[in-house]
Amino acid sequence: MILRKWTCRALCLILVFSWVATAFAAGDSQTGTHWAASVLQKWQDNGWIHGYPDGSLKPDAPVKRAEFAALINRAFQLKEEKAGVSFVDLPASHWASHEIAIAVEAGYLKGNDQNKVNPDSRTTRQEAAVMIAALLKLPAPTIVDLSAWSDASEIAEWSKSSIAAVAAAGIMKGDASGKFRPKAFITRAETVASLDAALGLSQATKTFDKPGEYGSAASAPETIVGNVAITSAGVTLRNMVITGNLLLGQEIKDGDVTLDHVNVKGTTTVRGGGEHSIHVTDSVLVRVIVDKTGGKVRIVASGSTSVQ
């Protein structure tokens, strides 16, 4: 959901956004009803994902391993190829031979013991988790606990630590029934949503992961050059200019976050917060995307707050 221009002067304006579709809901992204419509539009605008000849994005179609690599390479701007890459099932004429070489160089894609990379095989969710964890070099959790998912017994041993890592980072999650569905083929929408979360995490210049008040107490605002991520409830940013994007992560859950005299030059993405929890006072947000799966987010804007 993207917020267009609005202003709030003197009066308090309360905006309520319901995001009740689950991560596996179907829909039509072309009409804006698909659960991932906003992030798909963002990726299409940036040229990271392309539509089909009929103009559709097919958000619920499965993603092949070569396609998964191509999406990562575009979004993360990876271009350096591994020299001498050779797999028995990847001829030089394959459309993704260069994408696979880039993926191997970046360290997130490997062949199997038969020297196959299976570029045209559909990507399972557990394979996606392994690639994303390797891409970001996420540390393996000390204790791998997957008991939150009712289908944890179906998760392959080789993917357990990666799934735990991407889940802890808020990059991938299960469905409304409490399943991770490790062997299910990841869809284009799920891929884009997961990679967008990974991108936001990797690009964060500054992360506020503990409750507290941050910013400048002086008359001149503190300027953070780059992106900012808030991954804890109870965070207040005050008198601050953020030159990049601002991410309110799902780790906030239904907790509170306050932006007071904050100017965000890039996109503000809201993935966490509850029905009375995101407070914005005398701030300027250029573009806001609400991308919370399940529940409601209420943004309470007051003073001279504006969103363009």
C-alpha positions as CSV (number, residue, x, y, z in Angstrom):
1,M,0.0,0.0,0.0
2,I,1.5,3.3,-1.0
3,L,0.4,6.6,0.6
4,R,0.1,9.6,-1.7
5,K,0.4,13.2,-0.6
6,W,-1.3,14.3,2.5
7,T,-0.7,16.9,5.2
8,C,-1.7,17.2,8.8
9,R,-1.6,20.7,10.4
10,A,-2.7,21.4,14.0
11,L,-5.1,18.4,13.8
12,C,-4.2,14.8,14.5
13,L,-4.9,12.6,11.5
14,I,-5.2,8.9,12.1
15,L,-4.6,6.6,9.1
16,V,-5.5,2.9,9.5
17,F,-4.1,0.3,7.2
18,S,-5.3,-3.2,7.2
19,W,-3.1,-5.8,5.7
20,V,-4.9,-9.0,6.3
21,A,-3.8,-11.2,3.4
22,T,-1.4,-14.0,4.3
23,A,2.0,-14.5,2.6
24,F,0.4,-17.1,0.4
25,A,-2.7,-15.4,-0.7
26,A,-3.5,-15.2,-4.4
27,G,-4.7,-12.1,-6.2
28,D,-4.2,-9.8,-9.2
29,S,-1.2,-7.5,-8.9
30,Q,-2.2,-5.7,-12.0
31,T,-5.3,-4.2,-10.3
32,G,-3.5,-3.6,-7.0
33,T,-5.4,-6.3,-5.1
34,H,-2.5,-8.8,-4.7
35,W,-0.9,-8.8,-1.2
36,A,2.5,-8.0,-2.7
37,A,1.2,-5.3,-5.2
38,S,3.2,-2.4,-3.7
39,V,6.6,-4.2,-3.5
40,L,6.1,-5.7,-7.0
41,Q,5.4,-2.3,-8.4
42,K,8.5,-1.0,-6.7
43,W,10.6,-3.7,-8.2
44,Q,9.1,-3.2,-11.6
45,D,9.7,0.6,-11.4
46,N,13.4,-0.1,-10.6
47,G,13.7,-2.6,-13.5
48,W,14.5,-5.5,-11.2
49,I,11.5,-7.7,-12.3
50,H,10.0,-7.8,-15.8
51,G,6.5,-8.7,-16.9
52,Y,5.5,-11.2,-19.5
53,P,4.6,-10.4,-23.1
54,D,0.9,-10.2,-22.2
55,G,1.7,-7.5,-19.7
56,S,1.2,-9.6,-16.6
57,L,3.7,-10.2,-13.7
58,K,2.3,-13.6,-12.8
59,P,3.0,-13.0,-9.1
60,D,1.9,-16.5,-8.0
61,A,4.0,-18.3,-10.6
62,P,7.0,-20.4,-9.4
63,V,10.5,-19.1,-9.8
64,K,13.3,-21.1,-11.5
65,R,16.8,-21.1,-9.9
66,A,18.2,-19.1,-12.8
67,E,15.4,-16.6,-12.5
68,F,16.0,-16.4,-8.7
69,A,19.7,-15.6,-9.4
70,A,18.8,-13.0,-12.0
71,L,16.5,-11.2,-9.6
72,I,19.2,-11.1,-6.9
73,N,21.8,-9.9,-9.3
74,R,19.7,-7.0,-10.6
75,A,18.5,-5.8,-7.2
76,F,21.8,-6.1,-5.4
77,Q,23.7,-4.8,-8.5
78,L,26.0,-7.8,-8.7
79,K,28.0,-7.8,-11.9
80,E,31.3,-9.6,-11.3
81,E,31.4,-13.1,-12.8
82,K,33.3,-16.2,-11.6
83,A,35.8,-17.1,-14.3
84,G,35.7,-20.6,-15.7
85,V,32.3,-21.6,-14.3
86,S,31.3,-24.9,-15.8
87,F,28.3,-27.0,-15.0
88,V,27.2,-30.0,-17.0
89,D,23.7,-28.7,-17.3
90,L,24.6,-25.1,-18.1
91,P,25.7,-24.6,-21.7
92,A,27.3,-21.3,-22.6
93,S,24.2,-20.6,-24.8
94,H,21.8,-20.7,-21.8
95,W,20.2,-17.3,-21.2
96,A,21.3,-17.3,-17.6
97,S,24.9,-18.5,-17.9
98,H,26.2,-15.1,-17.0
99,E,23.7,-14.7,-14.1
100,I,24.8,-18.1,-12.7
101,A,28.5,-17.1,-13.0
102,I,27.7,-13.9,-11.0
103,A,25.8,-15.9,-8.4
104,V,28.8,-18.3,-8.0
105,E,31.2,-15.4,-7.6
106,A,28.9,-13.8,-5.0
107,G,28.9,-17.1,-3.1
108,Y,25.2,-17.7,-2.8
109,L,24.8,-20.4,-5.5
110,K,26.7,-23.7,-5.8
111,G,26.4,-26.9,-7.9
112,N,25.7,-30.3,-6.5
113,D,28.0,-33.3,-6.2
114,Q,27.1,-34.2,-9.8
115,N,28.4,-30.8,-11.0
116,K,24.8,-29.7,-11.8
117,V,23.3,-26.3,-10.9
118,N,19.8,-27.1,-12.1
119,P,19.1,-23.6,-13.6
120,D,15.7,-24.5,-14.9
121,S,14.4,-26.3,-11.8
122,R,11.8,-24.5,-9.7
123,T,13.2,-23.1,-6.5
124,T,11.9,-24.4,-3.2
125,R,11.4,-22.1,-0.2
126,Q,14.2,-23.9,1.7
127,E,16.6,-23.5,-1.3
128,A,15.7,-19.8,-1.4
129,A,16.5,-19.4,2.3
130,V,19.9,-21.0,1.8
131,M,20.7,-18.7,-1.0
132,I,19.6,-15.5,0.8
133,A,21.5,-16.5,4.0
134,A,24.6,-17.1,1.9
135,L,24.1,-13.8,0.0
136,L,23.9,-11.8,3.2
137,K,26.4,-14.0,5.0
138,L,24.0,-14.3,7.9
139,P,25.6,-16.0,10.9
140,A,24.1,-19.3,11.9
141,P,22.1,-19.1,15.1
142,T,23.7,-20.7,18.1
143,I,20.5,-22.6,18.7
144,V,18.5,-23.6,15.7
145,D,14.9,-23.8,16.9
146,L,12.3,-24.3,14.2
147,S,9.5,-25.6,16.5
148,A,7.4,-22.5,15.8
149,W,6.3,-24.2,12.5
150,S,4.1,-27.2,12.5
151,D,5.9,-28.7,9.5
152,A,9.4,-28.3,10.9
153,S,10.0,-32.1,10.5
154,E,9.8,-31.5,6.7
155,I,12.7,-29.1,6.7
156,A,15.9,-30.6,5.3
157,E,18.9,-30.7,7.6
158,W,21.1,-28.8,5.1
159,S,18.7,-25.8,5.2
160,K,17.8,-25.6,8.9
161,S,20.4,-23.1,10.0
162,S,19.7,-20.9,7.0
163,I,15.9,-20.9,7.5
164,A,16.5,-20.0,11.2
165,A,18.8,-17.2,10.2
166,V,16.5,-15.6,7.6
167,A,13.5,-16.0,9.9
168,A,15.3,-14.3,12.7
169,A,16.3,-11.4,10.4
170,G,12.6,-11.0,9.3
171,I,13.3,-11.9,5.7
172,M,11.2,-15.0,5.4
173,K,8.2,-16.2,7.4
174,G,5.6,-18.9,7.5
175,D,2.0,-18.8,6.5
176,A,-1.1,-18.1,8.5
177,S,-1.5,-21.8,9.3
178,G,1.8,-21.9,11.1
179,K,3.7,-23.7,8.4
180,F,7.0,-22.8,6.7
181,R,6.3,-25.0,3.6
182,P,10.0,-25.7,3.0
183,K,9.4,-27.9,-0.1
184,A,6.8,-25.7,-1.7
185,F,8.0,-23.7,-4.7
186,I,8.6,-20.1,-3.9
187,T,6.5,-17.7,-6.0
188,R,7.5,-14.6,-7.8
189,A,5.7,-12.4,-5.2
190,E,7.3,-14.3,-2.3
191,T,10.7,-14.0,-3.9
192,V,10.4,-10.3,-4.4
193,A,9.0,-9.7,-0.9
194,S,11.8,-11.8,0.7
195,L,14.6,-10.2,-1.4
196,D,13.2,-6.7,-0.8
197,A,13.5,-7.4,3.0
198,A,17.0,-8.7,2.4
199,L,17.9,-5.7,0.4
200,G,16.7,-3.3,3.1
201,L,18.7,-5.1,5.7
202,S,21.9,-5.2,3.6
203,Q,21.6,-1.5,2.8
204,A,21.0,-0.2,6.3
205,T,23.7,2.3,7.2
206,K,22.4,2.6,10.7
207,T,20.2,0.1,12.7
208,F,18.4,1.0,15.9
209,D,17.8,-2.4,17.5
210,K,17.3,-1.3,21.2
211,P,14.6,0.8,22.8
212,G,15.5,4.5,23.4
213,E,15.6,8.0,22.1
214,Y,18.0,8.8,19.3
215,G,18.8,12.0,17.4
216,S,20.0,15.5,18.0
217,A,19.1,17.5,21.1
218,A,20.5,20.7,19.5
219,S,18.7,23.0,17.1
220,A,20.5,21.5,14.1
221,P,19.2,18.1,13.2
222,E,21.5,15.0,13.1
223,T,22.0,13.8,9.5
224,I,22.4,10.1,8.7
225,V,23.8,9.7,5.1
226,G,22.3,6.4,3.9
227,N,19.5,4.1,5.0
228,V,18.1,3.5,8.5
229,A,16.4,0.4,9.9
230,I,14.4,0.2,13.2
231,T,14.2,-3.3,14.4
232,S,12.9,-2.8,18.0
233,A,9.8,-1.4,19.6
234,G,10.2,1.6,21.9
235,V,12.4,3.5,19.5
236,T,12.1,7.3,19.1
237,L,13.9,9.2,16.4
238,R,14.0,12.9,17.1
239,N,15.4,15.9,15.1
240,M,16.9,13.8,12.3
241,V,17.4,13.9,8.6
242,I,17.8,10.5,6.8
243,T,19.1,10.9,3.3
244,G,18.2,7.3,2.2
245,N,15.3,5.0,3.1
246,L,13.8,4.2,6.5
247,L,12.6,0.6,7.3
248,L,10.3,-0.1,10.3
249,G,11.0,-3.8,10.5
250,Q,8.6,-6.6,11.5
251,E,10.7,-7.1,14.7
252,I,8.7,-4.1,16.1
253,K,5.7,-6.4,16.1
254,D,2.8,-4.5,17.6
255,G,5.1,-2.1,19.6
256,D,5.5,1.7,19.4
257,V,7.8,3.7,17.3
258,T,7.9,7.6,17.2
259,L,9.3,9.9,14.5
260,D,9.5,13.4,15.8
261,H,10.9,16.1,13.5
262,V,12.3,13.5,11.1
263,N,12.8,14.1,7.4
264,V,13.2,11.0,5.3
265,K,14.4,11.7,1.8
266,G,13.8,8.2,0.5
267,T,11.1,5.6,1.0
268,T,9.7,4.7,4.4
269,T,8.6,1.0,4.5
270,V,6.4,-0.1,7.4
271,R,6.5,-3.8,8.2
272,G,5.9,-3.6,11.9
273,G,3.7,-1.7,14.3
274,G,0.2,-2.2,15.7
275,E,-3.2,-0.4,15.9
276,H,-1.9,2.5,18.0
277,S,1.8,2.4,17.6
278,I,3.4,4.4,14.8
279,H,3.5,8.1,15.8
280,V,4.8,10.7,13.4
281,T,5.1,14.4,14.5
282,D,6.2,17.4,12.5
283,S,8.0,15.1,10.1
284,V,8.4,14.8,6.3
285,L,8.1,11.4,4.6
286,V,8.5,11.5,0.8
287,R,7.0,8.0,0.2
288,V,5.4,5.5,2.5
289,I,4.8,1.8,1.8
290,V,2.8,-0.3,4.3
291,D,3.8,-3.9,3.9
292,K,2.8,-5.7,7.1
293,T,1.4,-9.2,6.7
294,G,-1.5,-9.8,9.0
295,G,-3.1,-7.4,11.5
296,K,-3.4,-3.6,11.3
297,V,-1.0,-0.7,11.4
298,R,-2.2,2.7,12.6
299,I,-0.1,5.7,11.8
300,V,-0.9,8.7,13.9
301,A,0.3,11.9,12.2
302,S,0.3,15.2,14.0
303,G,1.6,18.8,13.7
304,S,3.0,19.7,10.3
305,T,3.6,16.1,9.2
306,S,3.4,15.6,5.4
307,V,3.7,12.6,3.1
308,Q,4.2,13.2,-0.6
